[in-house]
Structure formats: C-alpha cells, structure tokens
Amino acid sequence: MNLSVHTERVKTVAVTASLATWLVVTAAAQLPDTRFDSLLWCGKRRIPTPNWRFFGPNPGVKDSHLLYRDVTDGKPGEWKEIPITRDRPWYALAWNARNRSPKALFDAVQGIRARAAAAGSEMGPVVWSPGYVLLSRYIQHHLPHTDGATHSQFLLMHSYLAAPENREIEPFFVSEEIALPTAGTPRPETLPTAA
C-alpha cells in the first residue's frame, strides 16, 4: 500500500473522529441537566463548545395571550383571543416559513411588556413603540370586527401554572381604544413617527 494513501486515510479517520466527538460533546453540553458539564473541562481548560441553551438559565414559565374586543356605540364587547402560536407541521424543523407572523406577534407582545414595565403608568412611550404600532395595525386591518364597531382595544396577559390544575392569569397591559378605519379609508402603508 502506498504510504501517502495510508496517511490520507489516517488523517480522514482522525478528523472524522474529532468532529464526531466534538458534535456529541456539544450536544451533551446543551442538555438542560448540567451533569455532563464536568466532561467539558480538561484540567483548568474548557473544551470550546458553543452554548445554545435557549431556555436557560432562566426558562420561560409563562404563556403569553393576546386578546382584543370591539367597541360599538361606546360599549365594549367580549374579549376574543388571538392565537399567537400555531401547531407546527412535521417538516417545521427544516422549513417553517409560516412562523414569521406568529413570531412577529410574540415579539411585539414581549416588546410592549418590556416597554410598559419601564414606563410605569405612562402610556406615551408604549403607544409609540414598534410593538404597539404593529399590534394596532394588525387589529385594525387583519381581524374581523363587529358590524358597527368604531374602535377596538387589545389586552395582553400571562398565564402560568401556580400549582397542578391551578392556572393563574396575570393581565399586564390594556391598550387605548384604537379607531377602526371606515369603509372608504385607505390602509396606511407607513408607520407613524413620534412627534
């Protein structure tokens, strides 16, 4: 056997084994259970693996909810929930193009939550936030409304399990009444700018 062919095979096996080992160690490092983390240390040095623990160290334990209601003749109607997430098809691990709209709604809700917490009782900073504008436009132009409704309003809530079979509901933001466009009003194409 030619020495160069043998050397190439040894190199290929060594590189393949190294990459496979690194892949397994990286996968083990992403597990929520940290018992494998000690394997990443060789003396005082840590094996360089990426850390993609998306839900750690503080995992999300609350579900977000977006509700809206129409106001007709000055009287508010019933709250209706807008689903933020959808069931995913089996191929969503590789291709999930329909996730953009739910992701935009989720990000808008999270942005409003952060802005509302920072602003306290002031509505101004929240009303001009991108998330608020996005939700307002979405409710105005993409959701069904009650006949005769002149305004709409949205509510943001969290829910979480406080104990088995005990779901706590925590409202954290109610919007102003948002004027609905009349039949002849064109849809706006640009976002408003702060004064």
N, C-alpha and C positions, 0 to 999 in steps of 0.2 A: 504494500500500500504506500502510496505517495505520502511523504511527510507533510506537505502543505495541505492535502486533503484531510489528513488526520487532525492537524492543527485547527483548520476551519471548523470541523465537527466539534472539537473540544470547546472552541470559542462559542459556537452556536448553543451548545448544551449549557455552558456556563451562563451566558446572557439570558437564555430562556428560563433557567432555574432561578436566577437572581430576580428577574421580573415577576415570575410566578410567586416567589416568596414575598416580594415587596407588595404585590397585589393582595395576598392573603393577610399579611400584617396590617395593611391599610384598611381592609375590610373589617378585621377584628378591632381596630382602633376606633371604628365608627359605631360600634355597638353601644347602646345606652348603658349597659352594665360595664363598669370600668375595671373589671377583674383582669382583663388582658393588657391593661396599660403598662403593667410592670414588665411585660415582654418587650416593650419598646425601648428599654434602657439597657445599654451595654456599658456598665460601669457608670461614669459620670456623663456619658454622651447618650443622647436620644436618637433613635433611628428616625431619619427625616421622613415622616409620613404626613400627608395632609389631614386636617381635622375638619370633617364635614358633618359634625353632629348638629344638624339643623335645629333640633329641638332642645338643645342643652346649652348651658347647664340649667336654664330655667324654662322648662317646656310650657307651651300654652295649655291652659286648662279650661279656658272659657270659649264658648261658641259665640260668634257674632251674629246678630239678627238685624235686618233692615226691614222696617215696616213703613207703609205710607197710608194716608187717608185723604179723601177729598172733602172740600168744604163747599156745601151748596146752600145758598141763601143764608150765609152766615152760620150754618150749623155743621159741625164736623161729623163725618160719617164713621164707619167702623174701620179699624186698622186692618190692613192686609199685608201679609208678609211677602217680601220679595226674596226668593231663594238666592243666596249668594254663591253657594256651591252646587254643582251638579254631579250626578253619578258619572263615573268615568268609564269609557269603553275599555275593553281588554288591551287595545293597542295604544292606550294613552301613555304607557311608559316610554314609547319611542316617538309618538307623534300625538300631540294634544293641542291642536290649533284652536279648538273651541274653548280653551282655558283662558283666553285673553280677556273676554268680557267679565267672567266671574272674578278673575284676578284684579281687574280694574276696580270693580265694586268693592272687593275686600280691601284693597289698598286705600281707596277713598274713605272707607269706614275707619280704618286704622289711622289715617291722617287726621280725620276730624276728631277722633278720640284724643290723639296727642295734642292737637291744637286747642281743643276745648279744655283739657286738663291744664294747659299752660295759661290760657286766657281767663280762667275762672268764670265769673259771671258776665264778662264782656262778650257780646255776640260779634262785634265788628271783625276781629281777627279771624274768627271761624268762618263767617259769611264770605269773606274774600279768599278763603283758602281754596286751592285747586280741587280738593276732595269734595267740598261743599258745592262748588260750582258744577262739578261733574255729576253729583247725585241730583242736584236741582234740575239740570238739563235732561238727565235720564228720566226722571219722574215726569217732567213736563212733556217730553216728546216721544217716549218709548213705552209708556204704560197705559193701560186702559183707564178711562176716567168715567165717573158717574155723569149721566146726562144732566146738564145744567150746572156742573161744578165750575166754580170760578177760581178756586185756589186749591192747592194741595200742600201737604206737610209730611215730613218724614221723621221717624223715630229710630234711634239706634239703641240697641240693648245688648247685654251679655247674658248668657245663661251658663250655669255650671252645676255640677253635682256637689252639693254640700254634704250629702250622706246618701247611701244607696236608696234609690227611689224618692229622693228629695231634691228636685231641681230648683235652684234659686234663680230668680230673674232680676236683673240689675239694669234698669234704664240709665243711660248716661248722657243722652243728648236728644233734644227735640228742636227741630228747625223752626224758622219763622214760616208763616204762610207764604207759599210760592204761587205767584199769579200764573194761571194756566193760559196758554195762547188761545185767542179766539179763532174761529174757523178761517178768517181771512189773513191772519197774522203769519208772515213768513217765518220759517225756522231760522234762528240765529246760527251763523257759521263760525263766529269768533267768540272767545271768552271775554267777559268784561275785564277791564283793568281797574285797579284800585285808584281812588281819587287822590 
